Amino acid sequence: MRTELVTTLKRQATDLLAELERDREPILITQHGLPSAYLIDVESFEAMQQRMKLLEGIARGERAVEEQRTLSHEQARTRLKRWLK
């Protein structure tokens, strides 16, 4: 991963964005020597958001199993039949 100063971002934003779109490699922006932000291309960001939603759904399902908030196959079929009518 590449690291750039915030001043470089200020001076060369257009160039950095073009490189970001072309290479799809995140850029770490530092300010006063400390990490400040990441620049990532839109496609990678959206894919990451989708993965996070999927992982959150899996985590909710695991919690439901741990808390015994689950249905048997037959109970689920009965509920679905009611919803699909």
C-alpha positions as CSV (number, residue, x, y, z in Angstrom):
1,M,0.0,0.0,0.0
2,R,1.2,3.4,-0.9
3,T,1.5,6.3,1.6
4,E,1.2,10.0,0.6
5,L,1.3,13.2,2.6
6,V,-1.9,15.3,2.9
7,T,0.0,18.1,1.1
8,T,0.5,15.8,-1.8
9,L,-3.2,15.1,-1.9
10,K,-3.9,18.9,-1.9
11,R,-1.4,19.6,-4.7
12,Q,-2.0,16.5,-6.9
13,A,-5.5,15.3,-6.1
14,T,-6.4,14.8,-9.8
15,D,-3.3,12.7,-10.5
16,L,-3.8,10.6,-7.3
17,L,-7.4,10.0,-8.2
18,A,-6.5,8.9,-11.7
19,E,-3.8,6.5,-10.4
20,L,-6.3,5.2,-7.8
21,E,-8.9,4.4,-10.5
22,R,-6.2,2.8,-12.7
23,D,-4.3,0.8,-10.1
24,R,-7.1,0.2,-7.6
25,E,-4.5,0.3,-4.8
26,P,-5.5,2.1,-1.7
27,I,-3.5,5.2,-0.7
28,L,-2.9,6.0,3.0
29,I,-2.9,9.7,3.6
30,T,-0.8,10.9,6.5
31,Q,-1.0,14.3,8.3
32,H,1.8,15.4,10.7
33,G,3.4,11.9,10.3
34,L,0.2,10.1,11.5
35,P,-2.3,8.1,9.4
36,S,-5.3,10.3,8.7
37,A,-7.4,8.6,5.9
38,Y,-7.4,6.0,3.2
39,L,-8.3,6.8,-0.4
40,I,-9.9,3.9,-2.2
41,D,-11.6,3.6,-5.5
42,V,-15.4,3.5,-5.7
43,E,-15.7,-0.1,-6.9
44,S,-13.5,-1.4,-4.1
45,F,-15.4,0.6,-1.5
46,E,-18.8,-0.7,-2.8
47,A,-17.5,-4.3,-2.8
48,M,-16.2,-3.8,0.8
49,Q,-19.6,-2.5,1.8
50,Q,-21.4,-5.5,0.4
51,R,-19.0,-7.9,2.2
52,M,-19.6,-6.0,5.4
53,K,-23.4,-6.4,5.0
54,L,-22.9,-10.1,4.4
55,L,-20.7,-10.6,7.4
56,E,-23.1,-8.6,9.6
57,G,-25.9,-10.9,8.5
58,I,-23.8,-14.0,9.3
59,A,-23.0,-12.5,12.7
60,R,-26.8,-11.9,13.4
61,G,-27.5,-15.5,12.4
62,E,-24.8,-16.8,14.7
63,R,-26.2,-14.7,17.6
64,A,-29.7,-16.0,16.9
65,V,-28.4,-19.6,17.1
66,E,-26.5,-18.8,20.4
67,E,-29.6,-17.3,21.8
68,Q,-31.7,-20.2,20.6
69,R,-33.9,-17.8,18.5
70,T,-34.3,-20.3,15.7
71,L,-37.1,-22.2,14.0
72,S,-37.4,-25.8,13.0
73,H,-37.7,-26.5,9.2
74,E,-41.4,-27.2,9.7
75,Q,-42.0,-24.0,11.7
76,A,-40.2,-22.0,9.0
77,R,-42.3,-23.6,6.2
78,T,-45.5,-22.8,8.1
79,R,-44.5,-19.1,8.5
80,L,-43.5,-18.9,4.8
81,K,-46.7,-20.4,3.6
82,R,-48.6,-17.7,5.6
83,W,-46.5,-14.9,4.1
84,L,-46.8,-16.2,0.5
85,K,-50.6,-16.5,0.5
